[in-house]
Amino acid sequence: MLVLSEFTGAADELRRAVRVNPHDIEGLKDAIMTAIEMPPAEQGRRMRSLRKRVLENDVTAWSDSFLAALAEAREGRA
């Protein structure tokens, strides 16, 4: 199970992670315990969702969408 700081850029994309404010020590402890105590079936579902998201939104996908947006912006000015 992934425990992820809510301050990371990936937090908006990886919503199935257990998110935590790393400055909140009690909250961090609770998040780790939540991840540890989570039923295996739920852990599996969440991790499959997280892996799928990462595979779909890799650097190639990001650069393709960025370049497409640039091309659209350029066409809009022409």
N, CA, C and O atoms as a Tripos MOL2 file, in Angstrom:
@<TRIPOS>MOLECULE
protein
  312   311    78     0     0
PROTEIN
NO_CHARGES

@<TRIPOS>ATOM
      1 N           0.8410   -1.1700    0.0000 N.3       1 MET1
      2 CA          0.0000    0.0000    0.0000 C.3       1 MET1
      3 C           0.8810    1.2270    0.0000 C.2       1 MET1
      4 O           1.9040    1.2600    0.6830 O.2       1 MET1
      5 N           0.4950    2.2340   -0.7590 N.am      2 LEU2
      6 CA          1.2670    3.4640   -0.8710 C.3       2 LEU2
      7 C           0.7380    4.5140    0.1080 C.2       2 LEU2
      8 O          -0.4430    4.8620    0.0720 O.2       2 LEU2
      9 N           1.6080    5.0140    0.9770 N.am      3 VAL3
     10 CA          1.3090    6.1390    1.8470 C.3       3 VAL3
     11 C           2.0330    7.3260    1.2180 C.2       3 VAL3
     12 O           3.2530    7.2980    1.0560 O.2       3 VAL3
     13 N           1.2810    8.3670    0.8650 N.am      4 LEU4
     14 CA          1.8180    9.4520    0.0560 C.3       4 LEU4
     15 C           1.5110   10.8060    0.6840 C.2       4 LEU4
     16 O           0.3920   11.0490    1.1370 O.2       4 LEU4
     17 N           2.4950   11.6720    0.7080 N.am      5 SER5
     18 CA          2.2910   13.0260    1.2150 C.3       5 SER5
     19 C           1.2980   13.7600    0.3290 C.2       5 SER5
     20 O           1.3610   13.6810   -0.8980 O.2       5 SER5
     21 N           0.3920   14.4680    0.9610 N.am      6 GLU6
     22 CA         -0.5780   15.2640    0.2000 C.3       6 GLU6
     23 C           0.0810   16.4540   -0.4840 C.2       6 GLU6
     24 O          -0.5520   17.1280   -1.2970 O.2       6 GLU6
     25 N           1.3370   16.7190   -0.1670 N.am      7 PHE7
     26 CA          2.0550   17.8420   -0.7610 C.3       7 PHE7
     27 C           2.8070   17.4580   -2.0340 C.2       7 PHE7
     28 O           3.3590   18.3360   -2.6980 O.2       7 PHE7
     29 N           2.8440   16.2010   -2.3870 N.am      8 THR8
     30 CA          3.5410   15.7970   -3.6030 C.3       8 THR8
     31 C           2.6880   16.1280   -4.8190 C.2       8 THR8
     32 O           1.4600   16.1590   -4.7390 O.2       8 THR8
     33 N           3.3430   16.3710   -5.9330 N.am      9 GLY9
     34 CA          2.6070   16.6210   -7.1680 C.3       9 GLY9
     35 C           1.7790   15.4210   -7.5930 C.2       9 GLY9
     36 O           0.7320   15.5700   -8.2250 O.2       9 GLY9
     37 N           2.2430   14.2500   -7.2500 N.am     10 ALA10
     38 CA          1.5490   13.0230   -7.6340 C.3      10 ALA10
     39 C           0.2760   12.7820   -6.8290 C.2      10 ALA10
     40 O          -0.5510   11.9580   -7.2200 O.2      10 ALA10
     41 N           0.1080   13.4760   -5.7300 N.am     11 ALA11
     42 CA         -1.0520   13.2330   -4.8660 C.3      11 ALA11
     43 C          -2.3740   13.4580   -5.5980 C.2      11 ALA11
     44 O          -3.3460   12.7440   -5.3510 O.2      11 ALA11
     45 N          -2.4170   14.4400   -6.4920 N.am     12 ASP12
     46 CA         -3.6530   14.6930   -7.2420 C.3      12 ASP12
     47 C          -3.9620   13.5720   -8.2190 C.2      12 ASP12
     48 O          -5.1280   13.3090   -8.5110 O.2      12 ASP12
     49 N          -2.9400   12.9150   -8.7220 N.am     13 GLU13
     50 CA         -3.1180   11.8250   -9.6770 C.3      13 GLU13
     51 C          -3.3560   10.4780   -8.9900 C.2      13 GLU13
     52 O          -4.1160    9.6460   -9.4870 O.2      13 GLU13
     53 N          -2.7130   10.2760   -7.8660 N.am     14 LEU14
     54 CA         -2.7390    8.9660   -7.2050 C.3      14 LEU14
     55 C          -3.6980    8.9900   -6.0160 C.2      14 LEU14
     56 O          -3.2890    8.8650   -4.8620 O.2      14 LEU14
     57 N          -4.9580    9.1520   -6.3230 N.am     15 ARG15
     58 CA         -5.9820    9.3320   -5.2960 C.3      15 ARG15
     59 C          -6.2630    8.0780   -4.4740 C.2      15 ARG15
     60 O          -6.8400    8.1720   -3.3910 O.2      15 ARG15
     61 N          -5.8740    6.9280   -4.9570 N.am     16 ARG16
     62 CA         -6.1300    5.6850   -4.2100 C.3      16 ARG16
     63 C          -5.0540    5.4110   -3.1580 C.2      16 ARG16
     64 O          -5.1720    4.4540   -2.3920 O.2      16 ARG16
     65 N          -4.0250    6.2260   -3.1130 N.am     17 ALA17
     66 CA         -3.0080    6.1030   -2.0620 C.3      17 ALA17
     67 C          -3.5980    6.5930   -0.7460 C.2      17 ALA17
     68 O          -4.5640    7.3560   -0.7340 O.2      17 ALA17
     69 N          -3.0110    6.1520    0.3520 N.am     18 VAL18
     70 CA         -3.3690    6.7070    1.6510 C.3      18 VAL18
     71 C          -2.5960    8.0160    1.7610 C.2      18 VAL18
     72 O          -1.3690    8.0180    1.8590 O.2      18 VAL18
     73 N          -3.3240    9.1210    1.7440 N.am     19 ARG19
     74 CA         -2.6780   10.4400    1.7330 C.3      19 ARG19
     75 C          -2.5160   10.9610    3.1440 C.2      19 ARG19
     76 O          -3.3460   10.7140    4.0200 O.2      19 ARG19
     77 N          -1.4290   11.6890    3.3460 N.am     20 VAL20
     78 CA         -1.1070   12.1500    4.6920 C.3      20 VAL20
     79 C          -0.3760   13.4850    4.6480 C.2      20 VAL20
     80 O           0.3410   13.7840    3.6930 O.2      20 VAL20
     81 N          -0.5650   14.2730    5.6810 N.am     21 ASN21
     82 CA          0.2330   15.4670    5.8850 C.3      21 ASN21
     83 C           1.4660   15.0190    6.6790 C.2      21 ASN21
     84 O           1.3300   14.6490    7.8450 O.2      21 ASN21
     85 N           2.6430   15.0420    6.0920 N.am     22 PRO22
     86 CA          3.8240   14.5180    6.7770 C.3      22 PRO22
     87 C           4.2490   15.3450    7.9910 C.2      22 PRO22
     88 O           5.0870   14.9030    8.7770 O.2      22 PRO22
     89 N           3.6810   16.5360    8.1470 N.am     23 HIS23
     90 CA          3.9990   17.3680    9.3080 C.3      23 HIS23
     91 C           3.1190   17.0360   10.5050 C.2      23 HIS23
     92 O           3.3800   17.4860   11.6210 O.2      23 HIS23
     93 N           2.0880   16.2540   10.2700 N.am     24 ASP24
     94 CA          1.1700   15.8230   11.3240 C.3      24 ASP24
     95 C           1.5950   14.4260   11.7790 C.2      24 ASP24
     96 O           1.2170   13.4290   11.1640 O.2      24 ASP24
     97 N           2.3680   14.3580   12.8390 N.am     25 ILE25
     98 CA          2.9450   13.0890   13.2680 C.3      25 ILE25
     99 C           1.8600   12.0740   13.6310 C.2      25 ILE25
    100 O           1.9640   10.9060   13.2570 O.2      25 ILE25
    101 N           0.8280   12.4980   14.3490 N.am     26 GLU26
    102 CA         -0.2590   11.5710   14.7020 C.3      26 GLU26
    103 C          -0.9950   11.1010   13.4490 C.2      26 GLU26
    104 O          -1.3400    9.9260   13.3230 O.2      26 GLU26
    105 N          -1.2310   12.0330   12.5270 N.am     27 GLY27
    106 CA         -1.8880   11.6640   11.2730 C.3      27 GLY27
    107 C          -1.0440   10.7170   10.4470 C.2      27 GLY27
    108 O          -1.5730    9.8070    9.8090 O.2      27 GLY27
    109 N           0.2620   10.9210   10.4530 N.am     28 LEU28
    110 CA          1.1780   10.0320    9.7410 C.3      28 LEU28
    111 C           1.1260    8.6300   10.3340 C.2      28 LEU28
    112 O           1.0540    7.6360    9.6110 O.2      28 LEU28
    113 N           1.1650    8.5690   11.6540 N.am     29 LYS29
    114 CA          1.0640    7.2700   12.3440 C.3      29 LYS29
    115 C          -0.2550    6.5800   11.9880 C.2      29 LYS29
    116 O          -0.2760    5.3870   11.6860 O.2      29 LYS29
    117 N          -1.3570    7.3410   12.0260 N.am     30 ASP30
    118 CA         -2.6710    6.7760   11.7000 C.3      30 ASP30
    119 C          -2.7270    6.2790   10.2600 C.2      30 ASP30
    120 O          -3.3040    5.2270    9.9830 O.2      30 ASP30
    121 N          -2.1250    7.0390    9.3400 N.am     31 ALA31
    122 CA         -2.1350    6.6380    7.9300 C.3      31 ALA31
    123 C          -1.3510    5.3420    7.7220 C.2      31 ALA31
    124 O          -1.7760    4.4620    6.9740 O.2      31 ALA31
    125 N          -0.2120    5.2380    8.3880 N.am     32 ILE32
    126 CA          0.5830    4.0090    8.2700 C.3      32 ILE32
    127 C          -0.1930    2.8310    8.8360 C.2      32 ILE32
    128 O          -0.1940    1.7460    8.2540 O.2      32 ILE32
    129 N          -0.8480    3.0380    9.9640 N.am     33 MET33
    130 CA         -1.6400    1.9510   10.5610 C.3      33 MET33
    131 C          -2.8300    1.5870    9.6550 C.2      33 MET33
    132 O          -3.1770    0.4130    9.5200 O.2      33 MET33
    133 N          -3.4400    2.5890    9.0470 N.am     34 THR34
    134 CA         -4.5370    2.3190    8.1090 C.3      34 THR34
    135 C          -4.0510    1.4410    6.9660 C.2      34 THR34
    136 O          -4.7210    0.4810    6.5850 O.2      34 THR34
    137 N          -2.8930    1.7670    6.4230 N.am     35 ALA35
    138 CA         -2.3360    0.9830    5.3120 C.3      35 ALA35
    139 C          -2.0030   -0.4340    5.7520 C.2      35 ALA35
    140 O          -2.2630   -1.3920    5.0240 O.2      35 ALA35
    141 N          -1.4270   -0.5670    6.9400 N.am     36 ILE36
    142 CA         -1.0430   -1.8930    7.4410 C.3      36 ILE36
    143 C          -2.2630   -2.7540    7.7240 C.2      36 ILE36
    144 O          -2.2740   -3.9460    7.4160 O.2      36 ILE36
    145 N          -3.2840   -2.1510    8.3080 N.am     37 GLU37
    146 CA         -4.4730   -2.8980    8.7320 C.3      37 GLU37
    147 C          -5.5140   -3.0530    7.6350 C.2      37 GLU37
    148 O          -6.5100   -3.7480    7.8320 O.2      37 GLU37
    149 N          -5.3110   -2.4320    6.5010 N.am     38 MET38
    150 CA         -6.2700   -2.5150    5.3980 C.3      38 MET38
    151 C          -6.3740   -3.9680    4.9200 C.2      38 MET38
    152 O          -5.3610   -4.6570    4.7970 O.2      38 MET38
    153 N          -7.5870   -4.4260    4.6560 N.am     39 PRO39
    154 CA         -7.7360   -5.7950    4.1570 C.3      39 PRO39
    155 C          -6.9430   -6.0020    2.8630 C.2      39 PRO39
    156 O          -6.8820   -5.1080    2.0180 O.2      39 PRO39
    157 N          -6.3420   -7.1780    2.7140 N.am     40 PRO40
    158 CA         -5.5370   -7.4490    1.5160 C.3      40 PRO40
    159 C          -6.2810   -7.2070    0.2020 C.2      40 PRO40
    160 O          -5.6870   -6.7290   -0.7650 O.2      40 PRO40
    161 N          -7.5590   -7.5290    0.1610 N.am     41 ALA41
    162 CA         -8.3240   -7.3260   -1.0780 C.3      41 ALA41
    163 C          -8.3840   -5.8330   -1.4300 C.2      41 ALA41
    164 O          -8.2470   -5.4590   -2.5950 O.2      41 ALA41
    165 N          -8.5880   -4.9960   -0.4250 N.am     42 GLU42
    166 CA         -8.6260   -3.5450   -0.6740 C.3      42 GLU42
    167 C          -7.2460   -3.0320   -1.0760 C.2      42 GLU42
    168 O          -7.1290   -2.2000   -1.9750 O.2      42 GLU42
    169 N          -6.2130   -3.5200   -0.4190 N.am     43 GLN43
    170 CA         -4.8470   -3.1320   -0.7920 C.3      43 GLN43
    171 C          -4.5970   -3.4650   -2.2560 C.2      43 GLN43
    172 O          -4.0430   -2.6570   -3.0000 O.2      43 GLN43
    173 N          -5.0090   -4.6630   -2.6610 N.am     44 GLY44
    174 CA         -4.8200   -5.0920   -4.0490 C.3      44 GLY44
    175 C          -5.5630   -4.2030   -5.0300 C.2      44 GLY44
    176 O          -5.0090   -3.8020   -6.0530 O.2      44 GLY44
    177 N          -6.8240   -3.8900   -4.7190 N.am     45 ARG45
    178 CA         -7.6240   -3.0190   -5.6070 C.3      45 ARG45
    179 C          -6.9720   -1.6450   -5.7430 C.2      45 ARG45
    180 O          -6.8550   -1.1050   -6.8430 O.2      45 ARG45
    181 N          -6.5550   -1.0970   -4.6210 N.am     46 ARG46
    182 CA         -5.9380    0.2270   -4.6490 C.3      46 ARG46
    183 C          -4.6280    0.2010   -5.4350 C.2      46 ARG46
    184 O          -4.3750    1.0850   -6.2520 O.2      46 ARG46
    185 N          -3.8030   -0.8020   -5.1900 N.am     47 MET47
    186 CA         -2.5150   -0.8570   -5.8740 C.3      47 MET47
    187 C          -2.6920   -1.0780   -7.3730 C.2      47 MET47
    188 O          -1.9430   -0.5060   -8.1650 O.2      47 MET47
    189 N          -3.6560   -1.8850   -7.7790 N.am     48 ARG48
    190 CA         -3.9220   -2.0640   -9.2150 C.3      48 ARG48
    191 C          -4.3250   -0.7320   -9.8460 C.2      48 ARG48
    192 O          -3.8700   -0.3830  -10.9360 O.2      48 ARG48
    193 N          -5.1820    0.0010   -9.1480 N.am     49 SER49
    194 CA         -5.6040    1.3100   -9.6440 C.3      49 SER49
    195 C          -4.4210    2.2680   -9.7420 C.2      49 SER49
    196 O          -4.2920    2.9960  -10.7260 O.2      49 SER49
    197 N          -3.5640    2.2720   -8.7330 N.am     50 LEU50
    198 CA         -2.3870    3.1500   -8.7420 C.3      50 LEU50
    199 C          -1.4330    2.7790   -9.8720 C.2      50 LEU50
    200 O          -0.9330    3.6530  -10.5790 O.2      50 LEU50
    201 N          -1.1820    1.4800  -10.0410 N.am     51 ARG51
    202 CA         -0.2740    1.0490  -11.1270 C.3      51 ARG51
    203 C          -0.8290    1.4430  -12.4870 C.2      51 ARG51
    204 O          -0.0930    1.9150  -13.3540 O.2      51 ARG51
    205 N          -2.1390    1.2470  -12.6690 N.am     52 LYS52
    206 CA         -2.7720    1.6000  -13.9430 C.3      52 LYS52
    207 C          -2.6080    3.0960  -14.2200 C.2      52 LYS52
    208 O          -2.2930    3.5010  -15.3390 O.2      52 LYS52
    209 N          -2.8220    3.8950  -13.1990 N.am     53 ARG53
    210 CA         -2.7060    5.3480  -13.3530 C.3      53 ARG53
    211 C          -1.2860    5.7420  -13.7490 C.2      53 ARG53
    212 O          -1.0920    6.5800  -14.6310 O.2      53 ARG53
    213 N          -0.3020    5.1410  -13.1010 N.am     54 VAL54
    214 CA          1.0970    5.4490  -13.4010 C.3      54 VAL54
    215 C           1.4500    5.0040  -14.8190 C.2      54 VAL54
    216 O           2.1360    5.7240  -15.5450 O.2      54 VAL54
    217 N           0.9860    3.8230  -15.2120 N.am     55 LEU55
    218 CA          1.2900    3.3370  -16.5580 C.3      55 LEU55
    219 C           0.6280    4.1970  -17.6380 C.2      55 LEU55
    220 O           1.2010    4.3960  -18.7090 O.2      55 LEU55
    221 N          -0.5660    4.7010  -17.3620 N.am     56 GLU56
    222 CA         -1.2800    5.5280  -18.3410 C.3      56 GLU56
    223 C          -0.7080    6.9430  -18.4180 C.2      56 GLU56
    224 O          -0.8010    7.5910  -19.4600 O.2      56 GLU56
    225 N          -0.1290    7.4160  -17.3460 N.am     57 ASN57
    226 CA          0.3230    8.8060  -17.2790 C.3      57 ASN57
    227 C           1.8250    8.8880  -17.0630 C.2      57 ASN57
    228 O           2.2950    9.5360  -16.1270 O.2      57 ASN57
    229 N           2.5540    8.2420  -17.9170 N.am     58 ASP58
    230 CA          4.0130    8.2760  -17.8060 C.3      58 ASP58
    231 C           4.5590    9.5080  -18.5300 C.2      58 ASP58
    232 O           3.7970   10.3240  -19.0490 O.2      58 ASP58
    233 N           5.8630    9.6280  -18.5570 N.am     59 VAL59
    234 CA          6.4780   10.8160  -19.1440 C.3      59 VAL59
    235 C           6.1640   10.9360  -20.6440 C.2      59 VAL59
    236 O           6.0660   12.0460  -21.1670 O.2      59 VAL59
    237 N           6.0100    9.8330  -21.3140 N.am     60 THR60
    238 CA          5.6760    9.8760  -22.7380 C.3      60 THR60
    239 C           4.2770   10.4570  -22.9440 C.2      60 THR60
    240 O           4.0670   11.3050  -23.8100 O.2      60 THR60
    241 N           3.3310    9.9910  -22.1410 N.am     61 ALA61
    242 CA          1.9620   10.5140  -22.2520 C.3      61 ALA61
    243 C           1.9330   12.0030  -21.9130 C.2      61 ALA61
    244 O           1.2530   12.7850  -22.5780 O.2      61 ALA61
    245 N           2.6730   12.3870  -20.8760 N.am     62 TRP62
    246 CA          2.7200   13.7950  -20.4920 C.3      62 TRP62
    247 C           3.3120   14.6460  -21.6130 C.2      62 TRP62
    248 O           2.7550   15.6850  -21.9650 O.2      62 TRP62
    249 N           4.4340   14.2090  -22.1720 N.am     63 SER63
    250 CA          5.0710   15.0210  -23.2220 C.3      63 SER63
    251 C           4.1940   15.0850  -24.4710 C.2      63 SER63
    252 O           4.1210   16.1290  -25.1200 O.2      63 SER63
    253 N           3.5320   13.9860  -24.8130 N.am     64 ASP64
    254 CA          2.6180   14.0090  -25.9700 C.3      64 ASP64
    255 C           1.4960   15.0240  -25.7660 C.2      64 ASP64
    256 O           1.1790   15.7950  -26.6720 O.2      64 ASP64
    257 N           0.8950   15.0230  -24.5770 N.am     65 SER65
    258 CA         -0.2080   15.9580  -24.3240 C.3      65 SER65
    259 C           0.2990   17.3940  -24.2760 C.2      65 SER65
    260 O          -0.3880   18.3090  -24.7290 O.2      65 SER65
    261 N           1.4900   17.5950  -23.7330 N.am     66 PHE66
    262 CA          2.0750   18.9350  -23.6680 C.3      66 PHE66
    263 C           2.3390   19.4640  -25.0710 C.2      66 PHE66
    264 O           1.9930   20.6040  -25.3810 O.2      66 PHE66
    265 N           2.9520   18.6420  -25.9220 N.am     67 LEU67
    266 CA          3.2510   19.0710  -27.2860 C.3      67 LEU67
    267 C           1.9780   19.2940  -28.0950 C.2      67 LEU67
    268 O           1.9250   20.1990  -28.9280 O.2      67 LEU67
    269 N           0.9610   18.4830  -27.8560 N.am     68 ALA68
    270 CA         -0.3210   18.6800  -28.5400 C.3      68 ALA68
    271 C          -0.9550   20.0060  -28.1210 C.2      68 ALA68
    272 O          -1.5160   20.7170  -28.9560 O.2      68 ALA68
    273 N          -0.8690   20.3400  -26.8430 N.am     69 ALA69
    274 CA         -1.4130   21.6140  -26.3670 C.3      69 ALA69
    275 C          -0.6520   22.7870  -26.9760 C.2      69 ALA69
    276 O          -1.2490   23.8060  -27.3230 O.2      69 ALA69
    277 N           0.6550   22.6430  -27.1030 N.am     70 LEU70
    278 CA          1.4350   23.6960  -27.7530 C.3      70 LEU70
    279 C           1.0190   23.8720  -29.2130 C.2      70 LEU70
    280 O           0.8740   24.9960  -29.6940 O.2      70 LEU70
    281 N           0.8300   22.7630  -29.9040 N.am     71 ALA71
    282 CA          0.4250   22.8210  -31.3040 C.3      71 ALA71
    283 C          -0.9480   23.4820  -31.4350 C.2      71 ALA71
    284 O          -1.1690   24.2760  -32.3490 O.2      71 ALA71
    285 N          -1.8690   23.1570  -30.5280 N.am     72 GLU72
    286 CA         -3.1920   23.7760  -30.5560 C.3      72 GLU72
    287 C          -3.0900   25.2740  -30.3220 C.2      72 GLU72
    288 O          -3.7500   26.0620  -31.0000 O.2      72 GLU72
    289 N          -2.2720   25.6590  -29.3750 N.am     73 ALA73
    290 CA         -2.0980   27.0910  -29.0790 C.3      73 ALA73
    291 C          -1.5100   27.8150  -30.2790 C.2      73 ALA73
    292 O          -1.9080   28.9370  -30.5920 O.2      73 ALA73
    293 N          -0.5760   27.1820  -30.9400 N.am     74 ARG74
    294 CA          0.0540   27.7850  -32.1130 C.3      74 ARG74
    295 C          -0.9520   27.9430  -33.2430 C.2      74 ARG74
    296 O          -0.9850   28.9740  -33.9150 O.2      74 ARG74
    297 N          -1.7700   26.9190  -33.4490 N.am     75 GLU75
    298 CA         -2.7870   26.9790  -34.5070 C.3      75 GLU75
    299 C          -3.8170   28.0520  -34.2020 C.2      75 GLU75
    300 O          -4.3420   28.6930  -35.1120 O.2      75 GLU75
    301 N          -4.1050   28.2460  -32.9300 N.am     76 GLY76
    302 CA         -5.0900   29.2520  -32.5330 C.3      76 GLY76
    303 C          -4.6230   30.6700  -32.7960 C.2      76 GLY76
    304 O          -5.4390   31.5720  -32.9820 O.2      76 GLY76
    305 N          -3.3000   30.8720  -32.8140 N.am     77 ARG77
    306 CA         -2.7490   32.2010  -33.0770 C.3      77 ARG77
    307 C          -2.5660   32.4720  -34.5560 C.2      77 ARG77
    308 O          -2.4170   33.6290  -34.9490 O.2      77 ARG77
    309 N          -2.5720   31.4640  -35.3710 N.am     78 ALA78
    310 CA         -2.2930   31.6380  -36.7990 C.3      78 ALA78
    311 C          -3.4530   32.2590  -37.5410 C.2      78 ALA78
    312 O          -3.3700   32.4690  -38.7510 O.2      78 ALA78
@<TRIPOS>BOND
     1     1     2 1
     2     2     3 1
     3     3     4 2
     4     3     5 am
     5     5     6 1
     6     6     7 1
     7     7     8 2
     8     7     9 am
     9     9    10 1
    10    10    11 1
    11    11    12 2
    12    11    13 am
    13    13    14 1
    14    14    15 1
    15    15    16 2
    16    15    17 am
    17    17    18 1
    18    18    19 1
    19    19    20 2
    20    19    21 am
    21    21    22 1
    22    22    23 1
    23    23    24 2
    24    23    25 am
    25    25    26 1
    26    26    27 1
    27    27    28 2
    28    27    29 am
    29    29    30 1
    30    30    31 1
    31    31    32 2
    32    31    33 am
    33    33    34 1
    34    34    35 1
    35    35    36 2
    36    35    37 am
    37    37    38 1
    38    38    39 1
    39    39    40 2
    40    39    41 am
    41    41    42 1
    42    42    43 1
    43    43    44 2
    44    43    45 am
    45    45    46 1
    46    46    47 1
    47    47    48 2
    48    47    49 am
    49    49    50 1
    50    50    51 1
    51    51    52 2
    52    51    53 am
    53    53    54 1
    54    54    55 1
    55    55    56 2
    56    55    57 am
    57    57    58 1
    58    58    59 1
    59    59    60 2
    60    59    61 am
    61    61    62 1
    62    62    63 1
    63    63    64 2
    64    63    65 am
    65    65    66 1
    66    66    67 1
    67    67    68 2
    68    67    69 am
    69    69    70 1
    70    70    71 1
    71    71    72 2
    72    71    73 am
    73    73    74 1
    74    74    75 1
    75    75    76 2
    76    75    77 am
    77    77    78 1
    78    78    79 1
    79    79    80 2
    80    79    81 am
    81    81    82 1
    82    82    83 1
    83    83    84 2
    84    83    85 am
    85    85    86 1
    86    86    87 1
    87    87    88 2
    88    87    89 am
    89    89    90 1
    90    90    91 1
    91    91    92 2
    92    91    93 am
    93    93    94 1
    94    94    95 1
    95    95    96 2
    96    95    97 am
    97    97    98 1
    98    98    99 1
    99    99   100 2
   100    99   101 am
   101   101   102 1
   102   102   103 1
   103   103   104 2
   104   103   105 am
   105   105   106 1
   106   106   107 1
   107   107   108 2
   108   107   109 am
   109   109   110 1
   110   110   111 1
   111   111   112 2
   112   111   113 am
   113   113   114 1
   114   114   115 1
   115   115   116 2
   116   115   117 am
   117   117   118 1
   118   118   119 1
   119   119   120 2
   120   119   121 am
   121   121   122 1
   122   122   123 1
   123   123   124 2
   124   123   125 am
   125   125   126 1
   126   126   127 1
   127   127   128 2
   128   127   129 am
   129   129   130 1
   130   130   131 1
   131   131   132 2
   132   131   133 am
   133   133   134 1
   134   134   135 1
   135   135   136 2
   136   135   137 am
   137   137   138 1
   138   138   139 1
   139   139   140 2
   140   139   141 am
   141   141   142 1
   142   142   143 1
   143   143   144 2
   144   143   145 am
   145   145   146 1
   146   146   147 1
   147   147   148 2
   148   147   149 am
   149   149   150 1
   150   150   151 1
   151   151   152 2
   152   151   153 am
   153   153   154 1
   154   154   155 1
   155   155   156 2
   156   155   157 am
   157   157   158 1
   158   158   159 1
   159   159   160 2
   160   159   161 am
   161   161   162 1
   162   162   163 1
   163   163   164 2
   164   163   165 am
   165   165   166 1
   166   166   167 1
   167   167   168 2
   168   167   169 am
   169   169   170 1
   170   170   171 1
   171   171   172 2
   172   171   173 am
   173   173   174 1
   174   174   175 1
   175   175   176 2
   176   175   177 am
   177   177   178 1
   178   178   179 1
   179   179   180 2
   180   179   181 am
   181   181   182 1
   182   182   183 1
   183   183   184 2
   184   183   185 am
   185   185   186 1
   186   186   187 1
   187   187   188 2
   188   187   189 am
   189   189   190 1
   190   190   191 1
   191   191   192 2
   192   191   193 am
   193   193   194 1
   194   194   195 1
   195   195   196 2
   196   195   197 am
   197   197   198 1
   198   198   199 1
   199   199   200 2
   200   199   201 am
   201   201   202 1
   202   202   203 1
   203   203   204 2
   204   203   205 am
   205   205   206 1
   206   206   207 1
   207   207   208 2
   208   207   209 am
   209   209   210 1
   210   210   211 1
   211   211   212 2
   212   211   213 am
   213   213   214 1
   214   214   215 1
   215   215   216 2
   216   215   217 am
   217   217   218 1
   218   218   219 1
   219   219   220 2
   220   219   221 am
   221   221   222 1
   222   222   223 1
   223   223   224 2
   224   223   225 am
   225   225   226 1
   226   226   227 1
   227   227   228 2
   228   227   229 am
   229   229   230 1
   230   230   231 1
   231   231   232 2
   232   231   233 am
   233   233   234 1
   234   234   235 1
   235   235   236 2
   236   235   237 am
   237   237   238 1
   238   238   239 1
   239   239   240 2
   240   239   241 am
   241   241   242 1
   242   242   243 1
   243   243   244 2
   244   243   245 am
   245   245   246 1
   246   246   247 1
   247   247   248 2
   248   247   249 am
   249   249   250 1
   250   250   251 1
   251   251   252 2
   252   251   253 am
   253   253   254 1
   254   254   255 1
   255   255   256 2
   256   255   257 am
   257   257   258 1
   258   258   259 1
   259   259   260 2
   260   259   261 am
   261   261   262 1
   262   262   263 1
   263   263   264 2
   264   263   265 am
   265   265   266 1
   266   266   267 1
   267   267   268 2
   268   267   269 am
   269   269   270 1
   270   270   271 1
   271   271   272 2
   272   271   273 am
   273   273   274 1
   274   274   275 1
   275   275   276 2
   276   275   277 am
   277   277   278 1
   278   278   279 1
   279   279   280 2
   280   279   281 am
   281   281   282 1
   282   282   283 1
   283   283   284 2
   284   283   285 am
   285   285   286 1
   286   286   287 1
   287   287   288 2
   288   287   289 am
   289   289   290 1
   290   290   291 1
   291   291   292 2
   292   291   293 am
   293   293   294 1
   294   294   295 1
   295   295   296 2
   296   295   297 am
   297   297   298 1
   298   298   299 1
   299   299   300 2
   300   299   301 am
   301   301   302 1
   302   302   303 1
   303   303   304 2
   304   303   305 am
   305   305   306 1
   306   306   307 1
   307   307   308 2
   308   307   309 am
   309   309   310 1
   310   310   311 1
   311   311   312 2
@<TRIPOS>SUBSTRUCTURE
     1 MET1         2 RESIDUE 1 A MET
     2 LEU2         6 RESIDUE 1 A LEU
     3 VAL3        10 RESIDUE 1 A VAL
     4 LEU4        14 RESIDUE 1 A LEU
     5 SER5        18 RESIDUE 1 A SER
     6 GLU6        22 RESIDUE 1 A GLU
     7 PHE7        26 RESIDUE 1 A PHE
     8 THR8        30 RESIDUE 1 A THR
     9 GLY9        34 RESIDUE 1 A GLY
    10 ALA10       38 RESIDUE 1 A ALA
    11 ALA11       42 RESIDUE 1 A ALA
    12 ASP12       46 RESIDUE 1 A ASP
    13 GLU13       50 RESIDUE 1 A GLU
    14 LEU14       54 RESIDUE 1 A LEU
    15 ARG15       58 RESIDUE 1 A ARG
    16 ARG16       62 RESIDUE 1 A ARG
    17 ALA17       66 RESIDUE 1 A ALA
    18 VAL18       70 RESIDUE 1 A VAL
    19 ARG19       74 RESIDUE 1 A ARG
    20 VAL20       78 RESIDUE 1 A VAL
    21 ASN21       82 RESIDUE 1 A ASN
    22 PRO22       86 RESIDUE 1 A PRO
    23 HIS23       90 RESIDUE 1 A HIS
    24 ASP24       94 RESIDUE 1 A ASP
    25 ILE25       98 RESIDUE 1 A ILE
    26 GLU26      102 RESIDUE 1 A GLU
    27 GLY27      106 RESIDUE 1 A GLY
    28 LEU28      110 RESIDUE 1 A LEU
    29 LYS29      114 RESIDUE 1 A LYS
    30 ASP30      118 RESIDUE 1 A ASP
    31 ALA31      122 RESIDUE 1 A ALA
    32 ILE32      126 RESIDUE 1 A ILE
    33 MET33      130 RESIDUE 1 A MET
    34 THR34      134 RESIDUE 1 A THR
    35 ALA35      138 RESIDUE 1 A ALA
    36 ILE36      142 RESIDUE 1 A ILE
    37 GLU37      146 RESIDUE 1 A GLU
    38 MET38      150 RESIDUE 1 A MET
    39 PRO39      154 RESIDUE 1 A PRO
    40 PRO40      158 RESIDUE 1 A PRO
    41 ALA41      162 RESIDUE 1 A ALA
    42 GLU42      166 RESIDUE 1 A GLU
    43 GLN43      170 RESIDUE 1 A GLN
    44 GLY44      174 RESIDUE 1 A GLY
    45 ARG45      178 RESIDUE 1 A ARG
    46 ARG46      182 RESIDUE 1 A ARG
    47 MET47      186 RESIDUE 1 A MET
    48 ARG48      190 RESIDUE 1 A ARG
    49 SER49      194 RESIDUE 1 A SER
    50 LEU50      198 RESIDUE 1 A LEU
    51 ARG51      202 RESIDUE 1 A ARG
    52 LYS52      206 RESIDUE 1 A LYS
    53 ARG53      210 RESIDUE 1 A ARG
    54 VAL54      214 RESIDUE 1 A VAL
    55 LEU55      218 RESIDUE 1 A LEU
    56 GLU56      222 RESIDUE 1 A GLU
    57 ASN57      226 RESIDUE 1 A ASN
    58 ASP58      230 RESIDUE 1 A ASP
    59 VAL59      234 RESIDUE 1 A VAL
    60 THR60      238 RESIDUE 1 A THR
    61 ALA61      242 RESIDUE 1 A ALA
    62 TRP62      246 RESIDUE 1 A TRP
    63 SER63      250 RESIDUE 1 A SER
    64 ASP64      254 RESIDUE 1 A ASP
    65 SER65      258 RESIDUE 1 A SER
    66 PHE66      262 RESIDUE 1 A PHE
    67 LEU67      266 RESIDUE 1 A LEU
    68 ALA68      270 RESIDUE 1 A ALA
    69 ALA69      274 RESIDUE 1 A ALA
    70 LEU70      278 RESIDUE 1 A LEU
    71 ALA71      282 RESIDUE 1 A ALA
    72 GLU72      286 RESIDUE 1 A GLU
    73 ALA73      290 RESIDUE 1 A ALA
    74 ARG74      294 RESIDUE 1 A ARG
    75 GLU75      298 RESIDUE 1 A GLU
    76 GLY76      302 RESIDUE 1 A GLY
    77 ARG77      306 RESIDUE 1 A ARG
    78 ALA78      310 RESIDUE 1 A ALA
